[in-house]
């Protein structure tokens, strides 16, 4: 029988991760306003966040990992924190932060597809309906958001690609969580991503404005260190399906923050699209949880 305190802690960690991670698009938009490019932003973001992950690692040591697990950890970091992040942050250049979060939130529906391909899980009627709701809501949101068509759909395509890659790393994280501590997963995956970003960046341009560095620091701590660590600890306690259920808070909190900070607005049709996406993801997560129980 699962420990009640462990379950509650897992849900709280998932909620913290969703809210903190949802704010990254807001910070990115603000930093872009100072002329910082996505690669510079991401390289400095992970360089500033990395010491926090390793400090946590040394406070919570665990046993050695197998070489094979080390390879998977590096792969998860390169997929979910490097490739997916590059596509996502370039996508934010072209679309609203609130739309970016709605698109990215479709990843649990994509996880279902990966599970069917890799683990031969059957796509039943309930999953099919849930996926239809998710992508109908996404189509509604994409169609009704403003902006130039070329830039608009380029941003949508980049963020959707990010969701596909992120969903793959999500499965790897769940499998690794059975034998590797959440703190170690965070430290190793972030390190792999950080070195990849620094290798891509080559120190081409460094921002000089103090305001940019404060924003980067908040992005690194509040929307990188906190959500990544909280998510892997949550998955380890309650599993990926339950963690995904709580993450519905993310699109809602992004919409609220984007309205307050950036002045972005959503009409009733756009809100309906977001609700369809959330409903589809919740149905998928509920079915996975029922099977696990």
N, C-alpha and C positions, 0 to 999 in steps of 0.2 A: 504493500500500500504506500502511495506517495505521501511524503511529509507535507502537511498543509502549509507550513511556513515556507518550505522550499517553493511550492507552487505559487503562493502569493508573491514571494520575492521575485520569482521568474516573470510574473505578469507586470510587476512594477518596473523591473528592469526593461522589459519590452516597451512599455509606455514611455519611459525616459528616453530610450534609444530613438523611438519614432519621432518624438517631439524635438529632440536635439538635432537629429539628422535632417528633419524637415526644414530647419532654418538655414541650411547651407546655401540654398539657392538665393536667399535674401542677402546673405553676406557676399556671395559671388557678384550679384548685381551691383551692390554698393562698391566693391573693390574694382569692378570693371569700369566704374565711373571715373576712376583715377588713371585710366589708360593701361592697366595691368592686363597682360594676355593670359589665357587659360593655363598654359604650361608653366609660366612663372608662378602663378597663383598656386597651382597644385604642388609644385616642387617645394615652395616655401611652406605651404600648409602642412605637408607631411614631414618636412625637416623640423618644423617647430613642434609637431605632435609626437614625433618618435621618442624623445627623451622621457615623456610622460608614460609611454607604454613600457619602456624598459625599467623605469623606476618602479612601476607597479609589479613588473615581473620579478624584480629582486626582492620585493617585499612578500611575494607569494610564490616561492620556488616550488618546483615539482620535479618529478623524475625525468630522466632522459627520454628523448623521443627517438623512434626508429628512423633510420635514414630514409626509408620510403615515405614516412609521414612528413619528414622535412621537405621532401620534394613536393608533396601535395600541399603543404603549407605555403611554399613559395608560389606554386601554381595558383592557389586560391587568392593570394595577394596580388599577383600579376593580373589575374582576371577581374576580380571584384573591386580592387582598390586602385588599379592602374588603368587598364584598358577601359573598363566601365566608367571610371571617373573622367578620363579624357573625353570620351564621347559625351558624357553627361554635361560637363562644364562648357564644352564647345556648343552643345545644344542650347544651354541657357543664354548664350549670346543672342539667339534668334527668337526665343519664345519667353512668355511670362513664367515667373517662378512657380506660380500656382499650377499652370498647365504641366510644367516639367514634373512636378511631384505626382500629379494624377497619372501621367504616363509611366513613371518609374514604379508607381504602386501596383502596376499590373503584373509585377514579377511573380507573385504566387501562382497566377494562372499559367505563366510560362514554366514554372517549376513542375506543374502537372505534366506538361509535354515532355520535359526532360526525363521525368520519372517513368513515363510510358516508354521512352526510347531506351533508357539505360537499365531500368529495373523491371520492364515488362508489366507495369501496372496498367490495369484495364481502365479505359476512359468510359465510365458508365454514363447513364442518362443525366444524373444529377451534376456530374462534373461538366458535361457538355452544356447543360443549361447555364451553369455558373460561368463558364468561359464565354458563352454567348452574351450574357449580361455584362460581363467585364468589358468586352471589346465593343459592345454596342455603346456603353457609356463612354469609352475612350473615343469612339468615332464621333459621338455627339459633342464631346468637349473639344476635340480637334477642329471640327467644322465650324464651331461658333466662336472660337477665340479669334481676335483681330490680328492684324499684321499683314505684311506683304506675303503673297502666296509662296514665292520661291523661298524666301528666308524662313517663313513659317513652317513649311513642310520639311525643309532641311533640318531645322531644329527638332521637329517631331521625330524624324527618322533617326537622328543621332541619339536622342534620349531613349527611344524604343530599343535601339541596338544596345544601349547601356543596360536597359532592363533585362534583355536576353542574356547578356554576359554575366550580369550580377546574379541572376537566378541560378546560373550554373555554379558560381562560386558559393552560393547559398547551400546547395546540395553537398558540396565538398565540405563546407563548414560543419554541417550536421553530422556527416559521417566521421569526420575527424574528432568531433566533440565527444564521441564514445570512448576515445582512448587518450585524448590530449586535453589539458586544462584550457579553460577559456582565456585565461591571462596569457598563456603561451601562444595560443592561436593568434591573439591580438598582436603580440609583440613581433612574432615571426612574419605574419602576413603584411603588417605595416612596414616592417623593415624591407621586405622584398619590393613593395610598391615605392617606398621612399628612394631606394637606390635606382630604381627604374626611372622615376621622375627626375632625379638629379642628373642621371646620365642623358636624359632627353633635353634637359634645360641648358646645361653647360654654362650656367651663370650669365646668360646673355644680357639680362636687364634686371636691375635691382631697384625697387621703388624707394623713393627718398622721403615721401611724406609720412610724418609720424602717425597720421590717421590711418594710413594703409596698414602699417605694422600692427596697430591696435586691432584693426578688423581681422587681419591675418591670424593674430594670436587667439582672438575669440573663436574664429573659425576652426583653428587647430585644436583648441581645447574643447569648446562646447559642441561643435558640430563634426568633430573627427574622433578625438580621444574618447569622449563620453559615450557617443552612440555605438562606436565599434566595440568597445569593451562591454558595454551594457548588453548589446545584442548577443555576443558570443556567450556571455554568462547566462543570459536568458534562455538561449537555445539549449544550453547544457542542462538547465533545470526543467524546462517544460517542453522542449522540442521545437523544431522549426515551424510546425503547423500552428501550435498555440501562439508562438511569438508573432507569426504572420497575422493572426486574428486581431491582436492588440494594435498592430501597426496601422489600422484604419485611422487612428488619430492623426497620422502624419499629413495626409492631404488636407484635412480640415484645419489643422494648426498652420499649415503653410498658407492656405487661403486667407486666414485671419491676419497672419503676420504680413503677408504681401499687401493686403489692403491697408494696414496701419503704417507700414514702413515705406512701401513703394507706390501706394495709391492704386494698385491693381484692383479691378472689380470683376465680379462674376454675376451674370444675370441668372434668372430662374432656370433657364434651359441648361446653362453650364453647371449649375448646382445639381440639376437632375442627372447630368452625365456623371458627375463625381459620385453621386449616390449610387448609381448603377454599378460603377466600378467597385465601390466599397462593398456593395451587396454581393456581387459575384465572388469577390475574394473571401468574404466571410462564409459563404456557402461552401466554397472549396475547402477552407480551413476547418469548418465544422465537420465535414465528411471525413477528413483525415483524422481528426481528433476522435470521432466516433469509432473508426476502425482501430485506432491505437488502443482505445479503451476496451 
